[in-house]
Structure formats: C-alpha cells, structure tokens
Amino acid sequence: MLEESLIADLVTDLPAAVRLQRLVSTLRSHFACGAVAILRLENDVLKPVALHGLVREALGRRFVVSQHPRLAAILASRNPVRFEPGSELPDPYDGLLADQPGQALPVHDCMGTSLYVEGRCWGVLTLDALEEGRFTEVAVYQLQRYSLLVEASVRMTELEQANRALRLNHQHESEQGKELPERYELIGQSSGLQQILQELTVVASSDLPVLLLGETGVGKELFARHLHRCSPRRNKPMIYVNCAALPESLAETELFGHVRGAFSGAHGERMGRFEAADEGTLFLDEVGELPLSIQAKLLRVLQNGEIQRLGSDKQRQVNVRIVAATNRDLHQQVKIGEFRADLYHRLSVYPLPIPPLRERQEDIPLLAGHFLELNRSRLGMRALRLSASAELGLINYSWPGNIRELEHVISRAAIKALSRGAQRSDIVTIEPDLLDIFDGMQNIPDSEHYRVDELSHVTLRQGVEQLQKSLIRQAVDKNNGSWSQAARQLDLDPSNLHKLAQRLGLK
C-alpha cells in the first residue's frame, strides 16, 4: 500500500537524495504513469531535484515559472491540479518522457500539486502520462491525500541537508540555504564535481588565497562565486577582474585607483577594484596575464593589505580575500621568468584543479539539458530535446572548449533545426547531424561486423543506432557479459551505457 511505503521511508535513515528518489519511484509505480518529478522553487525558477521516468538531461533543466503556465497553475493552487488531455497549455516535459517508442511524444495527461514546508511554498510535485485518461478523479483525490506525506519527506530532506551544512561550516550555517542567481549555478552530479564543491565549502571558511587551475571554458568564475557564497564574506561584494583585458598602462589605476591629476585626463578621484572589494572577495581571472610590473605591486598588497592610489602618497588599508584563476602553467611561467615566484606562492596557498568536461561525462547530459531549456526559451519553442544518438555523441566528444563549447554547440543546433524547417510549435529533436562536433562518433573502433556500405540505404539516425547496437553487443560479448567492463572498453559511464542499451532495446 502506498501510504505504508511512504511512512516506512520516512522512518528509515536514508540519504536525502535516495529518500526523494525512492519517493518518486514509489509514486510512479502506484499511479502507473509515465513520469513523476519533484521540483524545488528558487527565485521564480523550478529546479528538478528528483525524477523518475524522464530522460536524464531533464535534471539539468531550469523551468522559469512565468514561461510554463502549467507549472504556474500548480504553484498558484493549494489543491491538486489536473490538466485535461485536450489542454492547450504546453507541458514542460513534452518529448522528455523516457519510455517512448523511438519518437518524441507529447504528454497527454498531467496532474500536480504544490508542496509547502513550514508554511512556505517549497516547490511542486508533477505526474505525467502519455495515455489519455490515466489520471481519474480518484487519482486526484489520492494525490491530495498523499501530498502531506510527500511534504513530510521533503521537510526531512531539508533538515538533513541543513545538518550537513552545519557540520561542514557551523559558523554561518544559516546562510547555506540562500541561493545564487540561476546564471551562477554549478550543474552536475559527478563525484569529481561534488568533491571540488565540498573542498571549496570547507576552505571558504578561511581567508586563505585560492588558485583555481583549469582549461578555458571549465567555469572557473562559477567556482569562485561558489566559494564566495559559502564564505563569511558572502554579504559583501565579490569584484571580478579580467587580468587579460587590463592594458599595462591602465592596470594600476584599475586595481588601485587614482587621485585627481595623477595623469592627463584624471579629473577626479577614482576607487580601484581592491577598495571596491573591501571586506569582500576579489576574483583575479587569468592572473597569469598580469604584467611583471603590476605583479610586484599586487604582491605588496597581499603582504601588508595596503594599497596606494596612483598619484597619492597615502596608504589605504583594505581587507580583501583573493581568489585567482588561470589556464596557464604558472609554475612553468615562474621558471622562464614570466611570473614572480613570490607572487605565485602567495596566490597558490590552496591550489584547486578544475577538471575538464571530458572527465565529467556523467554531467554532460545535465548540462546539455540546461542549455536546451535556455535555448527553447530564447527561441520561443514549445519543446527542444536530444535524440539518443545525439546525446551519445555529446558524451563521447572530447570538448576542447569545455562547458562554454557545449553551450555554443547546443545553441547552434537549435537555430539550425529551425532554419531547416522545424516549427516552433513542434517537439523539436536535435539529431547528430545538427551538432558541430566531429569526433563524438569518430572515436569508434572498426568492427568486422559493421560495414558502412551495408547501411547506405538507411537514415543517419538508423545507421548510428545500428552501429551503437553492434558495438555494445561486441563489447559485452568480449567481456563475458560484464556490462561494467564493457562500459570501460567503450569509455562510457556504466549508467550511461545501461541507459543507452535500454533505449536501443538491448536490455
């Protein structure tokens, strides 16, 4: 019985993520529907926290309430809301249900309820089905009846997460629940990402300088903002400085300010970035690009916390936490004399490498879903999704430009789809030929069981799926039926391999 299952999970000691995942799985089984989702409300945006029956990339989507009338209607009511199969309101999950027979289908039946925790609107619970008439009046009544148990599970999850934040950083635990604007969110669930976030959360409580190391496009600014957000300085400013864009002639005044008459055109006093960041955080992006002359003056500030405006002999005290970032090998720059060794040691008290996207394969579908939803909104489209083969291509691609490149690839693909005749009112599917990536499907070994000329009369999608089936079967057979070893051979995350195999009908 559903009520007994929900109560049993409530009294069982479970990790927060597991508790909510079991909840949506149990609800989907009871209501025999296509998908169940729990979404948390943050700054007029609904963020999925637990899904069952939806494609994985849906976890990375962020639904702006004002752009999704069904979600807005659910939030506006304290009672369950059911949308008739003929409703003209678009469903946010159109084309995203996982159990679809090889094509993108709209949701035909939907109901949902708002969730309240301690008197405040926390988010929504949604249930969707591909079949008309799945949700009857009895189902709506049951949803209302069980919503209290769902809210109890959500409240318990909130308490567990608050306790975890307290253990990590007890001196400002009350601030941990505050959310950054959506544009600064770090999206992903990979173990590598979670480890970095935990490190940043811990080191944030100190004033140690942090040096973020990583390739262009990995999102170093987002990690810097996460650190600032978790620090006791979070209510003070975080000032961003792009060192690569500072001309040497203006770098000193930009960083330290100037007084009137300091140089031609200086008609008044100007505060520099250090003063603007006083009591807060100064983020020096691409710090390896700073001229040597400025490096010496920066070092003096780090040593004694004093700055001197250009043209002034007055010292000003500042209290600034420094976070720096670079895609260069500063250690090598020190060796060749392009970066001061003393400054390098000052900045790299806590160096933290940020992994490239190719080492975070598990996060690629979520990030893709995030960018798909952004482009769906920008272009005024009903629904925008990836085909299974396109998703696999994204996962297999090496991403030299990292997350920034992924964002641009998705944006171009969406525009191409419309330029090739897709209608904004359609459920638009992005296929591999719309992606500007070339090695996502090329890093595949030759197969004696696969010949291109044998696929000359099928569509690209059919050919890609046949190739995928062939390679997966061979890998599993070669590894004596071991799916984990097959995933290692194919350079795939095991969960992604299982998901792909299910879509291709191999499991």
C-alpha positions as CSV (number, residue, x, y, z in Angstrom):
1,M,0.0,0.0,0.0
2,L,1.3,3.4,-1.0
3,E,0.7,5.1,2.4
4,E,2.6,2.4,4.2
5,S,5.6,2.6,1.8
6,L,5.8,6.3,2.2
7,I,5.7,6.1,6.0
8,A,8.3,3.3,6.0
9,D,10.7,5.5,4.1
10,L,10.0,8.4,6.4
11,V,11.1,6.5,9.5
12,T,14.1,4.9,7.7
13,D,17.5,6.5,7.9
14,L,18.2,7.3,4.2
15,P,20.4,9.8,2.4
16,A,18.4,12.9,1.3
17,A,18.9,12.1,-2.4
18,V,17.9,8.5,-2.0
19,R,14.8,9.4,0.0
20,L,13.4,11.6,-2.7
21,Q,14.4,9.2,-5.5
22,R,12.6,6.4,-3.7
23,L,9.6,8.7,-3.3
24,V,9.2,9.5,-7.0
25,S,9.7,5.9,-7.9
26,T,7.1,4.7,-5.5
27,L,4.6,7.3,-6.7
28,R,5.2,6.4,-10.3
29,S,4.6,2.7,-9.6
30,H,1.4,3.4,-7.7
31,F,-0.2,5.8,-10.2
32,A,1.1,3.7,-13.2
33,C,2.1,6.8,-15.0
34,G,5.0,7.8,-17.3
35,A,6.9,10.1,-15.1
36,V,7.0,11.7,-11.6
37,A,9.1,14.7,-10.7
38,I,9.8,16.8,-7.6
39,L,10.9,20.4,-8.4
40,R,12.1,23.0,-5.9
41,L,11.2,26.6,-6.2
42,E,14.2,29.0,-6.2
43,N,13.8,32.7,-7.3
44,D,10.8,32.0,-9.6
45,V,12.6,29.1,-11.1
46,L,11.7,25.4,-10.6
47,K,14.7,23.1,-10.3
48,P,14.3,19.3,-10.6
49,V,15.7,17.5,-7.6
50,A,14.2,14.0,-8.1
51,L,12.9,12.4,-11.3
52,H,11.6,9.0,-12.4
53,G,10.6,8.2,-16.0
54,L,12.2,11.3,-17.6
55,V,15.3,11.4,-19.7
56,R,18.4,12.2,-17.7
57,E,19.1,15.6,-19.2
58,A,15.8,16.8,-17.7
59,L,17.7,17.0,-14.4
60,G,19.7,19.9,-15.8
61,R,16.7,21.9,-16.9
62,R,15.6,25.0,-15.0
63,F,12.0,25.9,-15.6
64,V,11.2,29.6,-15.3
65,V,7.7,29.6,-13.8
66,S,6.4,32.6,-15.9
67,Q,7.3,30.6,-19.1
68,H,5.4,27.4,-18.1
69,P,1.7,28.0,-17.5
70,R,1.0,24.5,-16.2
71,L,3.7,24.8,-13.5
72,A,2.4,28.3,-12.7
73,A,-1.1,27.0,-12.2
74,I,0.1,24.2,-9.9
75,L,2.0,26.7,-7.8
76,A,-1.0,29.0,-7.6
77,S,-3.2,26.4,-6.0
78,R,-3.1,24.7,-2.6
79,N,-5.1,21.8,-4.1
80,P,-4.0,19.3,-6.8
81,V,-4.5,20.5,-10.4
82,R,-5.3,18.2,-13.3
83,F,-5.0,19.2,-16.9
84,E,-7.4,17.6,-19.3
85,P,-5.8,15.7,-22.3
86,G,-7.1,18.4,-24.6
87,S,-5.5,21.3,-22.7
88,E,-3.8,23.8,-25.0
89,L,-1.2,24.7,-22.3
90,P,2.1,23.1,-23.3
91,D,3.7,20.6,-20.9
92,P,7.3,21.3,-19.8
93,Y,8.0,17.5,-20.3
94,D,6.8,17.2,-23.9
95,G,9.2,14.9,-25.6
96,L,11.2,14.2,-22.4
97,L,9.5,11.0,-21.1
98,A,12.0,8.2,-21.2
99,D,9.7,5.3,-22.2
100,Q,8.8,6.4,-25.7
101,P,8.8,4.1,-28.8
102,G,11.7,5.8,-30.6
103,Q,10.0,9.1,-31.1
104,A,9.2,12.3,-29.3
105,L,5.6,12.3,-27.9
106,P,3.7,14.9,-26.1
107,V,2.3,14.4,-22.6
108,H,-1.4,13.6,-22.8
109,D,-2.4,13.5,-19.1
110,C,-0.9,15.6,-16.3
111,M,-1.6,16.5,-12.7
112,G,0.4,18.1,-10.0
113,T,0.3,19.7,-6.6
114,S,2.2,22.5,-4.8
115,L,4.4,21.5,-1.9
116,Y,4.6,23.6,1.3
117,V,7.2,23.3,4.1
118,E,6.6,25.2,7.3
119,G,4.1,27.5,5.7
120,R,6.2,28.5,2.7
121,C,5.8,27.3,-0.9
122,W,8.7,24.9,-1.4
123,G,8.0,23.6,-4.9
124,V,5.8,21.2,-6.9
125,L,5.2,17.5,-7.4
126,T,4.1,16.6,-11.0
127,L,2.8,13.4,-12.6
128,D,2.6,12.8,-16.3
129,A,1.4,10.1,-18.7
130,L,1.4,9.5,-22.4
131,E,-2.0,7.9,-22.3
132,E,-5.2,10.0,-22.1
133,G,-7.4,9.4,-19.1
134,R,-4.6,7.9,-16.9
135,F,-5.5,10.3,-14.0
136,T,-9.1,10.0,-12.8
137,E,-10.9,11.9,-10.1
138,V,-9.8,9.1,-7.7
139,A,-6.2,9.7,-8.6
140,V,-6.5,13.4,-7.9
141,Y,-8.1,12.6,-4.5
142,Q,-5.2,10.2,-3.7
143,L,-2.7,12.8,-4.7
144,Q,-4.2,15.3,-2.3
145,R,-4.3,12.7,0.4
146,Y,-0.6,11.6,0.0
147,S,0.7,15.1,-0.5
148,L,1.1,15.6,3.2
149,L,3.5,12.6,3.4
150,V,5.4,14.0,0.4
151,E,5.8,17.3,2.2
152,A,7.0,15.4,5.3
153,S,9.7,13.7,3.2
154,V,10.7,17.0,1.7
155,R,10.9,18.6,5.1
156,M,13.0,15.7,6.4
157,T,15.4,16.1,3.4
158,E,15.7,19.8,4.1
159,L,16.6,19.1,7.7
160,E,19.2,16.5,6.7
161,Q,20.8,18.9,4.3
162,A,20.8,21.8,6.8
163,N,22.5,19.5,9.3
164,R,25.1,18.5,6.7
165,A,25.8,22.2,6.0
166,L,26.1,22.8,9.8
167,R,28.7,20.1,10.1
168,L,30.7,21.5,7.1
169,N,30.6,25.1,8.2
170,H,28.9,25.7,11.5
171,Q,29.7,29.4,11.8
172,H,27.4,30.5,9.0
173,E,25.0,27.6,8.5
174,S,22.1,30.0,8.3
175,E,23.4,31.3,5.1
176,Q,23.9,27.9,3.3
177,G,20.3,27.7,2.1
178,K,20.4,31.0,0.3
179,E,20.6,30.5,-3.5
180,L,22.7,32.3,-6.1
181,P,21.0,33.6,-9.2
182,E,20.5,30.8,-11.8
183,R,23.3,32.1,-14.1
184,Y,25.8,31.3,-11.3
185,E,24.7,27.7,-10.6
186,L,27.1,24.8,-10.9
187,I,25.2,21.9,-12.6
188,G,26.3,18.3,-12.3
189,Q,26.3,15.2,-10.1
190,S,29.6,13.6,-10.9
191,S,31.8,12.6,-8.0
192,G,34.6,14.8,-9.2
193,L,32.4,17.9,-9.1
194,Q,30.9,17.1,-5.7
195,Q,34.4,16.6,-4.3
196,I,35.5,20.1,-5.6
197,L,32.4,21.7,-4.2
198,Q,33.0,20.1,-0.8
199,E,36.6,21.3,-0.8
200,L,35.5,24.9,-1.7
201,T,32.9,24.9,1.0
202,V,35.4,23.9,3.6
203,V,38.2,26.3,2.5
204,A,35.7,29.1,2.2
205,S,35.5,29.5,5.9
206,S,39.2,30.6,6.0
207,D,40.7,33.6,4.3
208,L,43.4,31.6,2.5
209,P,44.0,32.7,-1.1
210,V,42.7,30.1,-3.5
211,L,44.1,29.5,-7.0
212,L,41.7,27.8,-9.5
213,L,43.5,25.9,-12.2
214,G,41.9,24.7,-15.3
215,E,41.4,24.8,-19.1
216,T,39.5,27.6,-20.8
217,G,35.7,27.1,-20.5
218,V,35.6,24.9,-17.4
219,G,33.7,27.6,-15.5
220,K,36.3,28.9,-13.1
221,E,34.3,32.0,-12.3
222,L,31.4,29.9,-11.2
223,F,33.6,28.0,-8.8
224,A,35.0,31.3,-7.5
225,R,31.4,32.6,-6.9
226,H,30.5,29.4,-5.1
227,L,33.5,29.9,-2.8
228,H,32.4,33.5,-2.1
229,R,28.9,32.4,-1.5
230,C,30.0,29.8,1.1
231,S,32.3,32.2,2.9
232,P,31.6,34.6,5.8
233,R,32.1,37.4,3.3
234,R,29.1,36.4,1.2
235,N,27.1,39.5,2.1
236,K,29.9,41.7,0.9
237,P,30.8,42.4,-2.7
238,M,32.7,40.0,-5.0
239,I,34.6,42.0,-7.6
240,Y,35.6,40.4,-10.9
241,V,38.8,41.5,-12.7
242,N,39.7,40.1,-16.1
243,C,43.5,40.4,-15.9
244,A,43.9,39.5,-19.6
245,A,41.9,42.6,-20.6
246,L,43.9,45.1,-18.5
247,P,46.3,47.2,-20.6
248,E,49.5,47.7,-18.8
249,S,49.1,51.4,-18.9
250,L,45.7,51.2,-17.1
251,A,46.2,48.2,-14.9
252,E,47.5,50.1,-11.8
253,T,44.6,52.6,-11.8
254,E,42.1,49.8,-12.4
255,L,43.4,47.8,-9.4
256,F,44.4,50.5,-7.0
257,G,42.6,53.7,-8.2
258,H,44.0,57.2,-8.7
259,V,43.7,60.7,-7.4
260,R,42.9,63.9,-9.3
261,G,45.7,65.0,-11.6
262,A,47.5,61.6,-11.4
263,F,47.7,61.6,-15.2
264,S,46.3,63.5,-18.1
265,G,42.5,63.1,-18.0
266,A,42.3,62.3,-14.3
267,H,39.8,65.0,-13.4
268,G,38.7,63.4,-10.2
269,E,39.5,60.6,-7.7
270,R,38.7,57.0,-8.6
271,M,38.3,54.0,-6.4
272,G,40.2,50.9,-7.6
273,R,39.0,47.2,-7.6
274,F,40.7,46.5,-4.3
275,E,38.8,49.2,-2.5
276,A,35.6,48.2,-4.1
277,A,36.1,44.6,-2.8
278,D,36.9,45.7,0.8
279,E,35.6,43.2,3.3
280,G,34.6,41.0,0.3
281,T,36.3,38.9,-2.3
282,L,38.5,40.0,-5.3
283,F,38.5,37.5,-8.2
284,L,41.5,37.8,-10.4
285,D,40.7,35.9,-13.6
286,E,43.5,34.9,-15.9
287,V,46.0,36.2,-13.3
288,G,48.9,34.7,-15.4
289,E,48.4,37.6,-17.9
290,L,49.4,40.3,-15.5
291,P,52.5,42.3,-16.5
292,L,55.5,41.9,-14.2
293,S,55.4,45.5,-13.1
294,I,51.9,45.1,-11.8
295,Q,52.7,41.7,-10.2
296,A,55.2,43.5,-7.9
297,K,52.6,45.9,-6.7
298,L,50.0,43.2,-6.3
299,L,52.4,41.3,-4.1
300,R,52.8,44.3,-1.8
301,V,49.1,44.4,-1.2
302,L,48.9,40.7,-0.4
303,Q,51.8,41.1,2.1
304,N,50.5,44.0,4.1
305,G,46.9,44.7,3.0
306,E,47.7,48.3,2.0
307,I,47.1,50.0,-1.4
308,Q,48.2,53.3,-2.7
309,R,46.2,55.1,-5.3
310,L,48.1,56.3,-8.4
311,G,49.4,59.8,-7.8
312,S,48.9,59.6,-4.0
313,D,51.4,59.0,-1.2
314,K,48.7,58.0,1.2
315,Q,48.4,54.3,2.2
316,R,44.9,52.8,2.5
317,Q,44.1,49.6,4.4
318,V,42.0,47.0,2.7
319,N,40.7,43.7,3.9
320,V,40.2,41.5,0.8
321,R,40.1,37.8,0.2
322,I,41.9,36.9,-3.0
323,V,40.7,34.2,-5.4
324,A,42.7,33.8,-8.6
325,A,42.3,31.7,-11.7
326,T,44.4,30.8,-14.7
327,N,44.6,28.4,-17.6
328,R,48.3,28.7,-17.7
329,D,51.0,26.7,-16.1
330,L,52.2,29.3,-13.6
331,H,54.9,27.0,-12.3
332,Q,56.4,26.9,-15.7
333,Q,56.0,30.7,-16.1
334,V,58.0,31.2,-13.0
335,K,60.8,29.0,-14.4
336,I,61.1,31.1,-17.5
337,G,60.8,34.4,-15.7
338,E,57.3,35.5,-16.8
339,F,55.7,35.2,-13.4
340,R,57.1,36.2,-10.0
341,A,57.9,33.2,-7.8
342,D,57.0,35.1,-4.6
343,L,53.6,36.1,-6.0
344,Y,52.9,32.6,-7.2
345,H,53.5,31.2,-3.7
346,R,51.2,33.9,-2.3
347,L,48.4,33.1,-4.7
348,S,48.7,29.3,-4.6
349,V,48.3,28.7,-0.8
350,Y,45.3,26.5,-1.8
351,P,45.6,25.4,-5.5
352,L,42.5,23.6,-6.8
353,P,42.4,22.0,-10.2
354,I,39.0,22.1,-12.0
355,P,38.5,19.0,-14.2
356,P,37.8,19.5,-17.9
357,L,34.4,18.4,-19.2
358,R,35.7,15.3,-20.8
359,E,36.5,14.0,-17.3
360,R,32.9,14.7,-16.2
361,Q,31.0,12.6,-18.7
362,E,28.2,12.0,-16.2
363,D,27.5,15.7,-16.1
364,I,27.3,16.2,-19.9
365,P,23.6,15.3,-20.2
366,L,22.6,17.5,-17.4
367,L,24.5,20.5,-18.7
368,A,23.0,19.8,-22.2
369,G,19.5,19.8,-20.7
370,H,20.2,23.1,-19.0
371,F,21.3,24.7,-22.3
372,L,18.4,23.1,-24.2
373,E,15.9,24.7,-21.9
374,L,17.7,28.1,-22.2
375,N,17.5,27.9,-26.0
376,R,13.9,26.7,-26.0
377,S,13.0,29.8,-24.0
378,R,15.1,32.2,-26.1
379,L,13.8,31.0,-29.4
380,G,10.2,30.7,-28.2
381,M,9.9,27.0,-28.9
382,R,7.4,24.5,-27.5
383,A,10.0,21.8,-26.8
384,L,13.6,21.1,-27.6
385,R,15.3,17.7,-26.9
386,L,18.2,15.5,-27.9
387,S,17.9,12.2,-29.7
388,A,19.6,9.2,-28.0
389,S,22.4,9.2,-30.7
390,A,23.0,12.9,-30.3
391,E,23.3,12.5,-26.6
392,L,25.8,9.7,-27.0
393,G,27.8,11.9,-29.5
394,L,28.0,14.7,-26.9
395,I,29.2,12.2,-24.2
396,N,31.9,10.8,-26.5
397,Y,33.2,14.2,-27.7
398,S,36.5,15.4,-26.2
399,W,35.3,19.0,-25.6
400,P,38.5,21.0,-26.1
401,G,36.4,24.2,-25.3
402,N,34.7,22.6,-22.3
403,I,31.3,23.8,-21.0
404,R,31.5,27.0,-23.0
405,E,31.8,25.0,-26.2
406,L,28.9,22.7,-25.2
407,E,26.7,25.8,-24.7
408,H,27.6,27.1,-28.1
409,V,27.1,23.7,-29.8
410,I,23.6,23.4,-28.3
411,S,22.7,27.0,-29.3
412,R,23.8,26.5,-32.9
413,A,22.0,23.2,-33.2
414,A,18.7,24.8,-32.0
415,I,19.0,27.5,-34.6
416,K,19.9,25.0,-37.3
417,A,16.8,23.0,-36.5
418,L,14.6,26.0,-37.1
419,S,16.4,27.0,-40.2
420,R,15.9,23.6,-41.7
421,G,12.1,23.7,-41.3
422,A,11.3,22.8,-37.8
423,Q,8.3,24.7,-36.4
424,R,8.4,26.4,-33.0
425,S,5.1,24.7,-32.1
426,D,6.7,21.2,-32.7
427,I,8.6,19.0,-30.3
428,V,12.0,19.6,-32.0
429,T,14.6,16.8,-31.7
430,I,18.3,17.6,-32.2
431,E,19.9,14.8,-34.2
432,P,23.7,14.2,-34.6
433,D,23.9,16.0,-37.9
434,L,22.9,19.3,-36.2
435,L,25.8,19.1,-33.8
436,D,29.1,20.9,-34.8
437,I,31.2,18.1,-33.3
438,F,33.3,15.8,-35.4
439,D,35.0,13.3,-33.1
440,G,32.0,12.4,-30.9
441,M,31.2,9.5,-33.2
442,Q,34.6,9.1,-34.9
443,N,36.4,7.7,-31.9
444,I,34.8,4.4,-32.5
445,P,36.9,1.4,-33.4
446,D,36.5,-0.5,-36.7
447,S,34.3,-3.6,-36.5
448,E,34.4,-6.7,-38.6
449,H,30.6,-6.9,-38.0
450,Y,30.0,-3.4,-39.3
451,R,30.3,-2.1,-42.8
452,V,29.3,1.4,-43.9
453,D,28.2,0.2,-47.3
454,E,25.7,-2.1,-45.6
455,L,23.9,1.0,-44.2
456,S,23.8,3.1,-47.4
457,H,20.0,2.9,-47.7
458,V,19.1,3.9,-44.1
459,T,18.8,7.2,-42.4
460,L,21.6,8.7,-40.4
461,R,19.8,8.0,-37.2
462,Q,19.1,4.4,-38.1
463,G,22.7,3.9,-39.1
464,V,24.0,5.4,-35.9
465,E,21.7,3.2,-33.8
466,Q,22.7,0.1,-35.7
467,L,26.3,0.9,-35.1
468,Q,25.7,1.5,-31.4
469,K,23.9,-1.8,-31.1
470,S,26.8,-3.6,-32.8
471,L,29.5,-2.1,-30.7
472,I,27.7,-2.6,-27.4
473,R,26.9,-6.3,-28.2
474,Q,30.6,-6.9,-29.2
475,A,31.9,-5.2,-26.0
476,V,29.6,-7.2,-23.8
477,D,30.4,-10.5,-25.5
478,K,34.1,-9.7,-25.4
479,N,33.9,-9.1,-21.7
480,N,32.0,-12.3,-21.0
481,G,28.7,-10.5,-20.3
482,S,30.2,-7.9,-17.9
483,W,28.5,-4.6,-18.5
484,S,30.8,-2.7,-16.3
485,Q,33.9,-3.9,-18.2
486,A,32.1,-3.2,-21.5
487,A,31.5,0.4,-20.3
488,R,35.2,0.7,-19.5
489,Q,36.1,-0.6,-23.0
490,L,33.7,1.8,-24.7
491,D,34.9,4.7,-22.5
492,L,31.4,5.3,-21.1
493,D,30.0,5.8,-17.7
494,P,28.2,2.5,-16.7
495,S,24.9,4.2,-16.0
496,N,25.0,5.9,-19.4
497,L,25.7,2.5,-21.1
498,H,22.8,0.9,-19.4
499,K,20.5,3.8,-20.3
500,L,21.6,3.6,-23.9
501,A,21.2,-0.1,-24.1
502,Q,17.6,0.2,-22.8
503,R,16.8,2.8,-25.4
504,L,18.2,0.5,-28.1
505,G,16.2,-2.4,-26.9
506,L,19.2,-4.4,-25.8
507,K,18.1,-4.9,-22.3
